[in-house]
Amino acid sequence: MPILELVTLVLVVLVLVTALAHALETTGKMRLDREQYLAVQPIYYPGFTFAGGAEPLSVIALALLTYFGPTEPTPFLLIVLALLAMMCVSAIYWVVTHPVNSFWLKETELAGAGKTFFSAGSKADEDVGWQTMRDRWEYSHVARAFFALIAFLCVAVALVVY
């Protein structure tokens, strides 16, 4: 299963680097005033949207690796932990981050797959204010980066000890 292992690791790394990129810019973006922040926020579309495809694929790859991968207790458990961590990354996105994206992109003309993707799911309550939206969005990416790092470390160690 070396191909599945490599593909899984690459997909997890793609999720990690995108979440980590968002997390690393948090402290700088938290210093922006409302106008600056709202001007900067739409720049992520469509670039990060394309990279976001790695996220569901990484969950699928980790599930396949759990089924077809190592049966020894330590690597198996690490891969299961990686799968759970990556599922946390996705859950945080859909429950916290995605609803706020509708707020940031409400002035952006979306088309095709982007329009369909960003119209899916629940919308954020816009009455809470931009700072609350900002905090939800920024800190959700910090949490996503944390769980993506856990997933990466677990799958990397599992593949090394296997």
C-alpha positions in Angstrom: 0.0 0.0 0.0 2.9 2.4 -0.5 0.9 4.5 -3.0 -2.1 4.9 -0.6 0.3 5.8 2.2 2.0 8.5 0.1 -1.2 9.9 -1.3 -2.7 10.0 2.3 0.4 11.8 3.6 0.4 14.3 0.8 -3.3 15.1 1.3 -2.9 15.5 5.0 0.0 17.8 4.4 -2.1 19.9 2.0 -4.7 20.3 4.6 -2.1 21.2 7.2 -0.4 23.8 5.2 -3.6 25.6 4.3 -4.9 25.6 7.8 -1.5 26.6 9.2 -1.2 29.5 6.7 -4.5 30.9 8.0 -3.5 30.3 11.6 -0.1 32.0 11.2 -1.7 35.2 9.9 -4.2 35.4 12.7 -2.2 37.8 14.9 -1.6 40.2 12.1 -5.1 40.2 10.9 -6.5 40.7 14.4 -4.9 44.2 14.3 -6.8 45.3 11.3 -9.7 47.6 11.6 -13.1 46.7 10.2 -12.6 48.2 6.7 -9.1 46.7 6.3 -10.3 43.3 7.5 -13.4 43.3 5.3 -11.2 44.3 2.3 -8.6 41.6 2.9 -11.0 38.7 3.7 -12.3 37.9 0.2 -8.8 37.4 -1.2 -8.9 33.8 -0.1 -11.4 32.9 -2.8 -10.9 31.0 -5.0 -7.3 29.9 -4.1 -8.0 28.3 -0.8 -11.3 26.8 -2.2 -9.3 24.7 -4.7 -6.9 23.5 -2.0 -9.9 22.7 0.2 -10.6 19.7 -2.0 -7.7 17.9 -0.2 -9.8 17.9 3.0 -12.5 15.4 2.2 -10.0 13.4 0.2 -7.7 13.1 3.2 -10.6 11.8 5.3 -11.3 9.2 2.6 -7.6 8.3 2.2 -7.2 7.9 6.0 -10.3 5.7 6.2 -8.9 3.5 3.4 -5.5 3.4 5.1 -7.3 2.4 8.4 -8.9 -0.5 6.5 -6.1 -1.6 4.2 -3.1 -0.3 6.1 -1.0 -1.7 9.0 -2.6 -4.1 11.4 0.0 -3.7 14.1 -1.5 -2.0 17.1 0.7 1.1 17.3 0.6 2.2 13.6 -3.1 1.2 13.3 -4.0 3.3 16.4 -2.0 6.3 15.1 -3.8 6.1 11.8 -7.2 6.0 13.5 -6.2 9.0 15.6 -5.1 10.8 12.4 -8.5 10.0 10.9 -10.3 11.3 14.0 -8.2 14.5 14.0 -8.9 15.1 10.3 -12.6 14.6 11.0 -12.3 17.3 13.6 -10.7 19.6 11.1 -13.7 19.0 8.8 -16.3 19.4 11.5 -14.8 22.7 12.6 -14.9 23.9 9.1 -18.6 23.0 8.5 -19.9 24.1 11.9 -17.8 27.2 12.5 -15.9 28.4 9.5 -18.2 27.8 6.6 -21.2 29.7 7.9 -18.9 32.7 8.4 -17.6 32.5 4.9 -21.1 33.4 3.6 -20.7 36.7 5.5 -17.3 37.5 4.0 -18.3 36.6 0.5 -21.7 38.3 0.4 -20.3 41.1 -1.8 -18.3 38.7 -4.0 -19.7 37.5 -7.3 -19.5 33.8 -7.2 -20.0 31.4 -10.1 -20.0 27.7 -10.9 -18.7 25.3 -8.3 -17.8 28.2 -5.9 -21.3 29.5 -5.9 -22.7 26.0 -5.2 -20.1 25.3 -2.5 -20.5 28.5 -0.5 -24.3 28.4 -0.7 -24.3 25.0 1.0 -24.9 24.6 4.7 -26.0 27.1 7.3 -25.3 30.8 7.2 -23.9 32.9 10.0 -26.0 35.2 12.1 -24.9 38.6 10.7 -26.4 40.5 13.7 -23.5 39.4 15.9 -21.1 41.9 14.4 -18.0 41.7 12.3 -15.6 41.3 15.3 -17.5 38.2 16.4 -17.4 36.9 12.9 -13.7 37.7 12.6 -13.0 35.9 15.9 -15.0 32.8 14.9 -13.2 32.6 11.5 -9.7 33.3 12.8 -9.8 31.0 15.8 -11.6 28.2 13.9 -8.5 28.2 11.7 -6.2 28.0 14.6 -8.2 25.0 15.9 -8.2 23.4 12.4 -4.4 23.9 12.2 -3.9 22.2 15.6 -6.0 19.1 14.6 -4.4 19.0 11.1 -0.9 19.0 12.8 -2.1 16.1 15.1 -3.3 14.2 12.0 0.0 14.8 10.2 2.1 13.7 13.2 0.0 10.6 13.8 0.1 9.4 10.2 3.8 10.3 9.7 4.8 8.4 12.8 2.5 5.5 11.9 4.2 5.2 8.5 7.7 5.5 10.0 7.1 2.8 12.6 5.2 0.5 10.2 
